[in-house]
Amino acid sequence: MQDTDRDLLPEGLEDRLPRDAAAAARVTRAVLDVLDSHGYDRVQPPTIEFEKSMASRMAGVQPRRMFRFVDPASLRTLALRSDMTVQVGRIAATALAQHARPLRLCYAGQVVTIKGDGLDPTRERLQLGAELIGNDSVAAAGEVLAVALEALTAAGAKGLSVDFTLPDLVDALAAEAMPLDPEAIEAVRRELDAKDAGGLVAAGGQAYLPLLAAIGPFAAAVEKLAAFDKSGVLAGRIAALHTIADRVGSLARLTLDPSERHGFEYQSWFGFTIYAEGLQGAVGRGGSYAILGSGTETEPAIGFSLYPDDLIDALAEAEPRADTLFLPLDYNAEVAARLRAIGWRTVAALSAACEPVALGCTHRLDGTEVVRL
């Protein structure tokens, strides 16, 4: 009986084969090039850190989503990263604590979770992103979102749309204008996020029902939000949304769901989700948040994370076969080197049995001439 266990991968993990790996490299390079052009410096945190470092740096981080194990050297619990944002926050608060603010950093790497999200079993994803640390103003929010959209466009995404949200909406209203018992706040947040009118009333949030209608295309939804805000508590946030929308309105279609909380566990006053035509689910998410420093002080920040795996798959499927030049056994090395210098991809024969078409070649070097097969 043949043993096939050694050929299996765990659920939610997969190999990237040549076309997909090439598309992933191009997408990563395109995004990082855009971020670099806007002054974001790349950092590379380790894949594994102490669990305490990753779980306590930002409010809302969920350690239960991380693979955890004991380090035999320190006997402390380690965690495999499920989000690189918290690692960038640690770098900013420690090694780069003395650098001038705002500090612009970017990153690229794989992240892993114990289980997939909803119906998607994927447990390992490519995460690309940028963080602007030391400032979470309206201007910073506009820059970060505009850069995210530019990066996705450069990577090949089409038909972008952005859904705005206000993650601390319930907290802002419950503090004074629409008081809630402390124990009811989380329930009201949950029912608003679920868009459950009956559950919202049962949770004591009847006054918050109009928020369920302030959803949809940005212009109409923000008007409904302003009409709901009779006390003016949200006036500053609404003005900020208008300013950000004016900056990015030509880059993407805009919508608003002010009470959306899913995926915004540690964001503060502003959040956004990015979608692309032809791709299932969100391709990116971002917003404002706070980083815990070395003591008890916090530092404002705003950033985004892109998860381009579906985009990579779509680009790989549509990718034409790259021109590849077959070099026969007696090829001229100097000629081949010159051709590679001007962009040719070459595959050299190792024996007389090497067949160019079977090796994926589209051309053959005949002396000094390139001949199409």
N, C-alpha and C positions, 0 to 999 in steps of 0.2 A: 504494500500500500504506500502510495507516494505521500510524503510529508509536505503539505503546502503552507503550513503555518508561517514558515520563514519568509514567504512571499507576501504576506498580508500586512496592511497598514491599519492602525486603529481607526475607528469610526471618526469621521470629520477631518481626517488628514489625507493629503494626497501629494503625489509628485507633480512637479511642473516639467513637462517634456519640452524638447527643444524649441518648438514654435512659441509655446506659452512662456517659457523662461526668457526667450528673446523679447517678447512683447512686454513682460514684466520689467525687464531691464530698461527698455525704451521709455515706458511710462514713468518709472522711478527717476530716470535721468531728466525727462522733460519737466517733471514737477520740481525736482531739486534745482534745476537750472533757473526756473522762474523764481523760486524762493531766494536763491543766491542773488539774482538780479535786483531784488528788493532789499538786500542787505541782511538776510537771515543766514546766520552762520550755522553750519551743521555740527551736531554733536552725536556721539555714538555711545550710549549707555550700555552696560552689560545686560545679557539676557536674563540673568538670575541676580536677585538681591535679597537682603534680609526682608522678611515679610513685614516687619514693623515699619521699615522705611517706606515701603510702597503703600501700606494700608493706612498710615497716619498722616501722610503729607497733605492730603486734600480731603475735605468732608465729602462723604458719599461714595468713596471708593469701596468696592465690595470684595473683601478677601476671599469669600467663599467661591468666587469665580476663578481663583488662581490655583494652579497646581502647587502644592506645598510639601516640603520634606525637610528632614533635619540634616544640617550640615555636619558631617563627621568631624570636621576640623574645629568648629566653634561650638558645636552642640546647640546652635540656635536655629530657628526655623527659617528656611529660605523659601522664596516664591519665584516661580517662573512668570515673567511679566505678562499681564493681560492688557496693559495700556501703557504706552510710552510717555504719555503726558505727565504722569506723576514722576517719572524718572527725570524728565527735563526740569520739572519743578525742583527736584532735589539738587540738581546741578546748579540751577540758578541761585538757590538758597545757600549753597555751600561753596563749591569751588569758584563760582562766578559772583559771589555775594558782593564783592567790591567793584565790580564792573559797572560802568555808567548805565543808567536807565533812561529810556526804555531799552531793554535787552531783547534782541531778536535772535531766536534760535530755531533750527529746524532739524528734522530727523527722518530716518527711514529704517524699517526693520520689521521682523515678524513678531506677532503677539499670539499668545495661546490662552484659551480658556478651557475650563473643565468640561463645559458642554456648550452646544451651539445656542443660537438665539431664536426662540420660537420654533418655526418649522424648518429652519435652516440648520443642518447638523454640523456645519463647518466649525472647527475648533481652532484652526490656525489661519491667520489673516496677515496680509501685508498692510502695515500702517505707515502712512506718510503724513507729515504735518508740520505745523509751525506754531510757535508761541511767542507772543509779544508780552514781556514781563516788566512790571513796574507801572503799567498804565492800562486801565480798562475804560477809557473815555469813549465818547461817541466817535471821535476821530480814529481812535485805535480800532474800534469795532468795524468802521467803514473800511479801513486799510486791510484788516485781516480777511474780511469777507471778499473784498475785491481781489486780493491776491489768491485766495482759494479758488475763485471762479476762473481767474486767468490761468492758474496752474492746471486745472482740470481741462480747460479748453486746449491748452498746449499738449496735454497728454492724449487728446483725441476724443474727449467726451462731447456729446452733442445735446442740444435741447435742454439746457440746464434750467432748473427751477429751485427756488429757495423758500423754505417755510420758516418764518420768524416765530419765536416764542419768547415769553417772559417767565423764566423759571421760578422767580421769587414772587410771582404775582399774588398768590394767596397770602403769603407772609406780609407783603406790603399793605394789602387791604385789611387783613385781620388785625393788624397792629393798632388801627384807629378807626378808619372809615366804616368798616364792616366787621366788627369784633366777632371772634369765635373763641369758644373755650379751647384752651391749649390742646386738650385731648382730641378735639374735633378737627384741628388743622390738617393733620395727615390724612384723615378720612376724606375731607373735602378735596384735598389735592388729588387723592386717588380716584375719586368719582369724577372729577373734572377731566382727568387724564383719560379715563375710560369712556367719557361722554355719556354717562349714565345719569339721566335726569332724575329718575326715581331714587337711585342710590344717593344722589346729591342731596335731595330733600330729606331723606332718612338720616343722613349724616349731619343735618342741621345747617346745610348750606343753601337753603332756598333762595336767599338773596343773591347767590352767585349764579343762578340759572341763566341770566342773560349772556353770560360768557360763552355758553354753549352755542349761541347764535353768532358770536363774533369770530367766525371762522370762514376762511375762503380767500378769494382774490384780495390782495392787500388793500387796495383803495376802499373797497366796500367794508371789509372786516375792520379796518382801523377806525372808520367812521362809527361803526357800531360800538367799538371799544370806547371811543371818546364819549359817545352818548351815554354809555353805562357809567362812566366815571364822573358822576355828578359832584363828587367831593373834590375833584381835581388832584387826588393822590397820585394818579397815573399820568398826569400831564407831562412831566419830564420824560417819562419813558416813551410816551406817544410821540413827543417831539423828536426824541432820539430815533425812533423807528422811521419817521419821515425823512430825517437827514440821511440815515443809512440807505433807505430805499432810493433816495435821489441819486446817491453815488453809484449803486449797483443795478439800478433798474434797467439799464441798457444791456446788461450782461446776462440777465436771467429773468425768468418769469417769477413774480413774487406773490407769496401767499402768507397768511397769518393764522396761527393757532395759539393764542396767548396763554392758554393753560396747559399746553403739551409739556409733559414731564419725562416721558420715557426716553432714556438715553441722556438725560440732563441731571444726573444725580449730584454733581458738584458745581454746576453752573449757577451764577448769581442773577444779575439783572437782565442779561441778554443771551439768547441762544438761537441757533439756526441749524436747519437740516438741509442738505443739498441732494437733489435728485437729478438724474440724467435720463434722457430719452432712450428707451430700449433696454434699460437696466432695471432689474427688480430691486426694490428696497433702496435705502439711502446709500449714496456714494461718499458722503461726508457729513460731518457734524462738528459744531464748534460753539463758542460763546465765552462769556466772562466767568472768572472764578478767582479764588484766593489761594495762595500758596503759604503753607506754614513754614516760617523761618526756623533758625536754629533754636530760638526760644519760644515764646508764646505769640510773638508778633506775626502778622500776616502781610502778604504783599499782593496787590491786585495784578491780574494778568488776563489776557484774552488770546484765544488761539483756535486752531481747527485741526481735526484729524480726517484724513481721507482713507477710505478702504476700497481700493480700486480693483479688487480681484475679479468682479463681474465685468468691469471694463476691459481688463486684460484678456479675459476669456473671449469677449466679443471681438477685440482687435486681432487676437491670434487666429480666430476662425476666418476672418476676412483677409488675412495677410497673404499676399502673393508669394510664390516661391522666390527666394533671393537668387540673383544671378551668381553662379559659382563656377569657377574656372578649374577644369581638370588639368593637372600637370602630369604628362606621361613620364615614364622612367628616365628618359634621356633629356628632360627639359633643361632649359638654360636658367640657372639660378638667378643671374643678374636681371634677366628679362622678367622673371616672376616677381622679384623684389620690386622692380619699378612698377609693375602692374598693381601689386598690393599697395604701394605708396599712393596710387591715384584712386584707390577704393575697391579694387577687385578682391573678392574672397576666393582663396585657392584651396584645392584639395590635391595633394600629391599622391601619385601611385606608389605603392610599396612593393608590388609584384606585378607580373604580367597578367595575373588573374583579376586585377582591379578593373571594374567596369564603370565608366563615368556616370552613366544614367542611373545605375543602381545606387551609386554613391550620392545622388542628388545634384549632380553637376548639370549646368545648362550650356556650358561652353568648354572648348578644348583648346589648349595651347599647341599650335602646330608651328614649330620653329619659333619665329617671333610674332606670328599672327594669331589672333584670337578668332576661333571659328565656332559658330553656334552649332550645337548638336541637333 
